[in-house]
Amino acid sequence: MKLLTSLLCLFYSFGLFAAEPPLELQGTDGKMHTPLAAGDKKAIVLFFVSPFCSTTRPFMPEINAIAADYSDRAASYLVHSDSEITVEVALQHADMAAVKTTVLVDKDQRLARQVQATVTPEAVILSPAGTVLYKGRINDLYLGPTKRQRAASTKELRDALDAVLAGTEVTTPHPEAQGCKIGGLK
């Protein structure tokens, strides 16, 4: 047993066991991206959206504003995880919504499953180490699947992002997102 333990330690120390490669997704820019790598940023924000969900459209201005307002401190990605999505449809949606951040296609839903995203629109904030710090709604514009207010009265995602960037605890880490189920999610 000592010999086996010693060999395993030796293999790990020389990198003979390969670690799982980081998740890469195709962007509408034609490049591959690693959405779980924060780089020099303090957080990662994933916006799960769908052009097939009418609830997504009203949130796009706020998604664009958040991506722009926090771009110096947080990496952000617009993620299409519907099993029927194509790069062309995601690109068309990004053009129509004037998206200001990187748009990713997660057709195999690997990222959605990894962070347990189930609804569009839904936001997820991750630490640079990949820990989910927030998962839920962007704000309370929708109080139910079809119950829309005239204007949002809360800003849960911005509040959570401010807390994460300040190094404090997120007070409401899981407010329920309202919208459409991610199509084809298993």
DOZA-930276 format. One record per atom (N, C-alpha, C): residue in three letters; x, y negated, z negated. Coordinates in steps of 0.2 Angstrom, whole numbers, padded with zeros to 4 digits, always signed. Layout:
ALAXYZ
...
END
This chain:
MET+0004+0006+0000
MET+0000+0000+0000
MET+0004-0006+0000
LYS+0010-0006-0004
LYS+0014-0012-0004
LYS+0017-0013+0003
LEU+0019-0008+0006
LEU+0022-0009+0013
LEU+0017-0012+0018
LEU+0010-0010+0017
LEU+0005-0013+0022
LEU+0004-0020+0020
THR+0004-0022+0014
THR+0003-0029+0012
THR+0009-0033+0014
SER+0015-0030+0014
SER+0021-0034+0016
SER+0021-0035+0023
LEU+0019-0030+0027
LEU+0018-0030+0034
LEU+0013-0036+0036
LEU+0007-0036+0033
LEU+0002-0041+0035
LEU+0005-0048+0033
CYS+0008-0049+0028
CYS+0011-0055+0026
CYS+0016-0057+0031
LEU+0020-0053+0033
LEU+0025-0054+0039
LEU+0022-0056+0045
PHE+0017-0052+0047
PHE+0013-0054+0053
PHE+0010-0061+0053
TYR+0007-0062+0047
TYR+0004-0069+0047
TYR+0009-0074+0047
SER+0014-0073+0043
SER+0019-0079+0043
SER+0023-0080+0050
PHE+0023-0075+0054
PHE+0026-0076+0061
PHE+0021-0078+0066
GLY+0014-0078+0064
GLY+0009-0080+0068
GLY+0007-0075+0073
LEU+0008-0068+0071
LEU+0007-0063+0076
LEU-0001-0061+0076
PHE-0004-0064+0071
PHE-0012-0063+0071
PHE-0014-0070+0074
ALA-0017-0070+0080
ALA-0020-0076+0083
ALA-0026-0078+0079
ALA-0026-0085+0077
ALA-0032-0087+0075
ALA-0037-0088+0080
GLU-0044-0088+0078
GLU-0049-0089+0083
GLU-0048-0096+0087
PRO-0048-0096+0093
PRO-0047-0103+0097
PRO-0053-0108+0095
PRO-0051-0114+0095
PRO-0057-0119+0093
PRO-0062-0119+0099
LEU-0068-0120+0097
LEU-0074-0120+0101
LEU-0073-0126+0106
GLU-0074-0124+0112
GLU-0073-0129+0118
GLU-0080-0129+0122
LEU-0082-0135+0123
LEU-0088-0136+0127
LEU-0087-0141+0133
GLN-0090-0139+0139
GLN-0090-0143+0145
GLN-0093-0150+0144
GLY-0090-0155+0146
GLY-0093-0162+0146
GLY-0096-0164+0152
THR-0100-0168+0153
THR-0103-0171+0159
THR-0098-0175+0163
ASP-0092-0176+0159
ASP-0086-0179+0163
ASP-0082-0174+0166
GLY-0084-0168+0166
GLY-0080-0163+0170
GLY-0074-0160+0165
LYS-0073-0162+0159
LYS-0068-0160+0155
LYS-0070-0155+0150
MET-0066-0152+0147
MET-0068-0147+0141
MET-0066-0151+0135
HIS-0070-0151+0130
HIS-0070-0155+0124
HIS-0070-0150+0118
THR-0067-0152+0112
THR-0067-0148+0106
THR-0071-0152+0101
PRO-0078-0151+0100
PRO-0082-0156+0096
PRO-0081-0155+0089
LEU-0077-0150+0087
LEU-0076-0149+0080
LEU-0069-0151+0077
ALA-0066-0154+0082
ALA-0059-0157+0080
ALA-0060-0165+0079
ALA-0059-0167+0074
ALA-0060-0175+0072
ALA-0054-0179+0074
GLY-0048-0176+0076
GLY-0043-0180+0078
GLY-0041-0185+0072
ASP-0040-0191+0073
ASP-0039-0196+0068
ASP-0045-0199+0065
LYS-0051-0197+0066
LYS-0057-0199+0064
LYS-0059-0196+0057
LYS-0063-0200+0053
LYS-0064-0197+0046
LYS-0071-0193+0046
ALA-0074-0192+0052
ALA-0080-0188+0052
ALA-0082-0187+0060
ILE-0086-0182+0060
ILE-0089-0180+0067
ILE-0096-0180+0067
VAL-0099-0184+0072
VAL-0106-0184+0072
VAL-0109-0181+0078
LEU-0113-0176+0077
LEU-0116-0172+0083
LEU-0123-0174+0084
PHE-0125-0176+0089
PHE-0132-0178+0091
PHE-0135-0173+0095
PHE-0140-0168+0093
PHE-0143-0163+0097
PHE-0149-0166+0100
VAL-0149-0166+0107
VAL-0155-0169+0110
VAL-0157-0165+0116
SER-0162-0166+0119
SER-0165-0163+0125
SER-0169-0167+0129
PRO-0167-0167+0136
PRO-0171-0171+0141
PRO-0178-0168+0141
PHE-0179-0162+0139
PHE-0185-0159+0140
PHE-0190-0160+0134
CYS-0188-0164+0129
CYS-0191-0166+0123
CYS-0193-0173+0123
SER-0199-0175+0123
SER-0201-0182+0123
SER-0200-0186+0117
THR-0198-0182+0112
THR-0196-0186+0105
THR-0189-0188+0106
THR-0185-0186+0110
THR-0178-0188+0111
THR-0178-0195+0113
ARG-0182-0197+0118
ARG-0181-0203+0122
ARG-0181-0209+0117
PRO-0186-0210+0112
PRO-0186-0216+0108
PRO-0180-0216+0103
PHE-0177-0211+0102
PHE-0171-0211+0098
PHE-0164-0213+0102
MET-0164-0213+0108
MET-0158-0214+0112
MET-0155-0221+0111
PRO-0159-0227+0110
PRO-0155-0233+0108
PRO-0152-0233+0102
GLU-0155-0230+0097
GLU-0152-0229+0090
GLU-0146-0225+0090
ILE-0146-0219+0094
ILE-0140-0215+0095
ILE-0135-0218+0098
ASN-0136-0222+0103
ASN-0131-0226+0107
ASN-0128-0231+0102
ALA-0132-0235+0098
ALA-0130-0240+0093
ALA-0125-0237+0088
ILE-0127-0231+0085
ILE-0123-0227+0080
ILE-0117-0225+0083
ALA-0117-0222+0089
ALA-0110-0220+0092
ALA-0106-0226+0093
ALA-0108-0232+0095
ALA-0104-0238+0096
ALA-0102-0241+0089
ASP-0106-0241+0084
ASP-0105-0245+0078
ASP-0100-0241+0074
TYR-0099-0234+0075
TYR-0095-0230+0071
TYR-0089-0227+0075
SER-0088-0229+0081
SER-0083-0226+0085
SER-0076-0227+0083
ASP-0074-0232+0079
ASP-0068-0232+0076
ASP-0066-0228+0071
ARG-0071-0225+0067
ARG-0070-0221+0062
ARG-0073-0214+0062
ALA-0078-0212+0067
ALA-0081-0206+0068
ALA-0081-0204+0075
ALA-0079-0198+0076
ALA-0080-0195+0083
ALA-0087-0193+0084
SER-0090-0195+0090
SER-0097-0193+0091
SER-0098-0190+0098
TYR-0103-0185+0098
TYR-0105-0181+0104
TYR-0112-0181+0104
LEU-0115-0181+0110
LEU-0122-0180+0112
LEU-0122-0173+0115
VAL-0126-0168+0111
VAL-0125-0161+0113
VAL-0132-0159+0116
HIS-0132-0156+0122
HIS-0138-0153+0125
HIS-0137-0145+0124
SER-0141-0142+0119
SER-0141-0135+0118
SER-0146-0131+0120
ASP-0151-0134+0124
ASP-0156-0130+0127
ASP-0153-0125+0132
SER-0156-0119+0131
SER-0153-0113+0136
SER-0154-0114+0143
GLU-0159-0119+0145
GLU-0161-0120+0152
GLU-0157-0126+0155
ILE-0153-0129+0151
ILE-0149-0136+0153
ILE-0144-0134+0158
THR-0143-0139+0162
THR-0137-0138+0167
THR-0133-0145+0166
VAL-0127-0145+0168
VAL-0123-0151+0168
VAL-0126-0156+0172
GLU-0129-0155+0177
GLU-0132-0160+0182
GLU-0138-0163+0178
VAL-0142-0159+0174
VAL-0148-0162+0171
VAL-0145-0166+0165
ALA-0140-0164+0161
ALA-0137-0167+0156
ALA-0134-0174+0158
LEU-0131-0174+0164
LEU-0128-0180+0167
LEU-0134-0185+0169
GLN-0139-0183+0172
GLN-0144-0187+0174
GLN-0148-0190+0167
HIS-0149-0186+0162
HIS-0151-0189+0156
HIS-0147-0194+0153
ALA-0140-0193+0153
ALA-0135-0198+0150
ALA-0135-0204+0154
ASP-0136-0204+0161
ASP-0136-0210+0165
ASP-0143-0214+0164
MET-0148-0210+0163
MET-0155-0214+0162
MET-0155-0217+0155
ALA-0152-0214+0150
ALA-0152-0216+0143
ALA-0146-0221+0142
ALA-0142-0222+0147
ALA-0136-0226+0146
ALA-0131-0224+0140
VAL-0130-0217+0140
VAL-0127-0215+0134
VAL-0119-0217+0134
LYS-0117-0219+0128
LYS-0111-0222+0127
LYS-0106-0218+0124
THR-0107-0211+0123
THR-0103-0207+0120
THR-0102-0200+0124
THR-0098-0196+0122
THR-0096-0190+0126
THR-0102-0185+0126
VAL-0104-0183+0132
VAL-0110-0178+0132
VAL-0108-0171+0134
LEU-0110-0167+0129
LEU-0108-0160+0130
LEU-0114-0155+0132
VAL-0112-0150+0135
VAL-0117-0144+0137
VAL-0116-0138+0133
ASP-0120-0136+0129
ASP-0120-0130+0124
ASP-0125-0125+0126
LYS-0125-0124+0132
LYS-0130-0119+0135
LYS-0130-0112+0131
ASP-0125-0110+0129
ASP-0124-0104+0126
ASP-0126-0104+0118
GLN-0127-0111+0116
GLN-0129-0113+0109
GLN-0124-0110+0104
ARG-0118-0110+0105
ARG-0113-0108+0100
ARG-0112-0114+0095
LEU-0112-0120+0097
LEU-0111-0125+0093
LEU-0118-0126+0088
ALA-0123-0126+0092
ALA-0130-0126+0088
ALA-0130-0121+0083
ARG-0129-0115+0084
ARG-0129-0110+0079
ARG-0124-0111+0074
GLN-0118-0113+0075
GLN-0113-0114+0071
GLN-0114-0119+0065
VAL-0118-0124+0067
VAL-0120-0130+0063
VAL-0127-0129+0061
GLN-0130-0124+0063
GLN-0137-0123+0061
GLN-0142-0128+0064
ALA-0141-0131+0069
ALA-0145-0136+0072
ALA-0151-0132+0075
THR-0157-0134+0074
THR-0163-0131+0077
THR-0168-0135+0081
VAL-0167-0142+0080
VAL-0172-0147+0082
VAL-0169-0152+0087
THR-0173-0155+0091
THR-0170-0161+0095
THR-0175-0166+0094
PRO-0173-0172+0092
PRO-0167-0174+0091
PRO-0165-0172+0083
GLU-0159-0171+0082
GLU-0156-0169+0075
GLU-0149-0171+0075
ALA-0147-0174+0070
ALA-0140-0176+0069
ALA-0136-0172+0064
VAL-0130-0171+0065
VAL-0126-0167+0060
VAL-0119-0171+0059
ILE-0117-0172+0053
ILE-0111-0175+0051
ILE-0107-0170+0048
LEU-0101-0169+0051
LEU-0096-0164+0049
LEU-0090-0168+0046
SER-0086-0165+0041
SER-0080-0167+0039
SER-0075-0165+0044
PRO-0069-0168+0044
PRO-0063-0166+0048
PRO-0062-0159+0048
ALA-0063-0156+0042
ALA-0062-0149+0041
ALA-0067-0144+0043
GLY-0073-0148+0046
GLY-0078-0144+0049
GLY-0084-0142+0044
THR-0084-0145+0038
THR-0090-0144+0033
THR-0095-0148+0035
VAL-0101-0145+0035
VAL-0107-0149+0036
VAL-0109-0153+0030
LEU-0109-0160+0031
LEU-0111-0165+0026
LEU-0118-0167+0026
TYR-0121-0167+0032
TYR-0127-0170+0033
TYR-0130-0166+0039
LYS-0137-0164+0039
LYS-0140-0161+0044
LYS-0147-0163+0044
GLY-0150-0167+0049
GLY-0157-0169+0048
GLY-0158-0175+0053
ARG-0163-0179+0051
ARG-0166-0184+0056
ARG-0161-0190+0056
ILE-0162-0194+0061
ILE-0159-0200+0062
ILE-0162-0205+0058
ASN-0168-0206+0058
ASN-0172-0210+0054
ASN-0179-0208+0053
ASP-0184-0211+0051
ASP-0191-0209+0050
ASP-0196-0212+0055
LEU-0193-0213+0061
LEU-0197-0215+0067
LEU-0203-0210+0068
TYR-0202-0203+0067
TYR-0207-0198+0067
TYR-0208-0195+0061
LEU-0214-0195+0058
LEU-0216-0192+0052
LEU-0218-0185+0052
GLY-0220-0183+0058
GLY-0222-0176+0060
GLY-0220-0175+0067
PRO-0221-0169+0070
PRO-0220-0168+0077
PRO-0223-0173+0082
THR-0229-0175+0080
THR-0232-0180+0085
THR-0234-0186+0082
LYS-0232-0187+0076
LYS-0234-0193+0072
LYS-0229-0199+0072
ARG-0229-0203+0076
ARG-0224-0208+0077
ARG-0226-0215+0074
GLN-0222-0218+0071
GLN-0223-0225+0068
GLN-0221-0230+0073
ARG-0223-0236+0072
ARG-0221-0241+0076
ARG-0214-0243+0076
ALA-0211-0242+0070
ALA-0204-0243+0069
ALA-0201-0239+0063
ALA-0195-0237+0064
ALA-0192-0234+0058
ALA-0191-0238+0052
SER-0193-0235+0046
SER-0192-0239+0040
SER-0186-0237+0036
THR-0183-0231+0038
THR-0177-0229+0035
THR-0171-0228+0040
LYS-0165-0227+0037
LYS-0159-0226+0041
LYS-0155-0220+0038
GLU-0158-0214+0037
GLU-0154-0209+0034
GLU-0148-0207+0037
LEU-0147-0207+0043
LEU-0141-0205+0046
LEU-0135-0210+0045
ARG-0137-0217+0046
ARG-0132-0222+0045
ARG-0130-0222+0037
ASP-0135-0221+0033
ASP-0134-0221+0026
ASP-0129-0215+0024
ALA-0130-0209+0027
ALA-0126-0203+0026
ALA-0119-0205+0029
LEU-0118-0207+0035
LEU-0112-0209+0038
LEU-0108-0214+0034
ASP-0111-0219+0031
ASP-0108-0224+0027
ASP-0105-0221+0021
ALA-0109-0216+0018
ALA-0107-0213+0012
ALA-0101-0208+0013
VAL-0101-0204+0019
VAL-0095-0200+0021
VAL-0089-0204+0022
LEU-0090-0210+0025
LEU-0084-0214+0027
LEU-0081-0217+0021
ALA-0086-0219+0016
ALA-0083-0222+0009
ALA-0081-0216+0005
GLY-0081-0210+0006
GLY-0079-0205+0002
GLY-0083-0203-0004
THR-0090-0205-0003
THR-0095-0203-0008
THR-0100-0198-0006
GLU-0103-0196-0011
GLU-0108-0190-0009
GLU-0114-0193-0005
VAL-0116-0189+0000
VAL-0123-0190+0003
VAL-0128-0189-0001
THR-0133-0194-0003
THR-0138-0193-0007
THR-0144-0189-0004
THR-0145-0189+0002
THR-0150-0185+0005
THR-0147-0181+0011
PRO-0144-0176+0010
PRO-0140-0172+0015
PRO-0144-0168+0020
HIS-0151-0167+0019
HIS-0155-0163+0023
HIS-0162-0165+0024
PRO-0163-0172+0026
PRO-0170-0174+0028
PRO-0172-0170+0034
GLU-0178-0168+0034
GLU-0181-0164+0040
GLU-0181-0168+0046
ALA-0178-0165+0051
ALA-0179-0168+0058
ALA-0186-0166+0061
GLN-0189-0171+0065
GLN-0195-0170+0068
GLN-0194-0170+0076
GLY-0196-0165+0079
GLY-0196-0165+0086
GLY-0197-0159+0089
CYS-0193-0157+0094
CYS-0194-0150+0098
CYS-0189-0145+0096
LYS-0191-0139+0095
LYS-0186-0134+0094
LYS-0181-0133+0100
ILE-0175-0132+0098
ILE-0170-0131+0103
ILE-0172-0125+0107
GLY-0173-0126+0114
GLY-0176-0121+0118
GLY-0171-0115+0119
GLY-0174-0109+0118
GLY-0170-0103+0119
GLY-0166-0101+0113
LEU-0166-0105+0108
LEU-0161-0103+0102
LEU-0164-0097+0098
LYS-0159-0093+0097
LYS-0160-0086+0094
LYS-0158-0086+0087
END
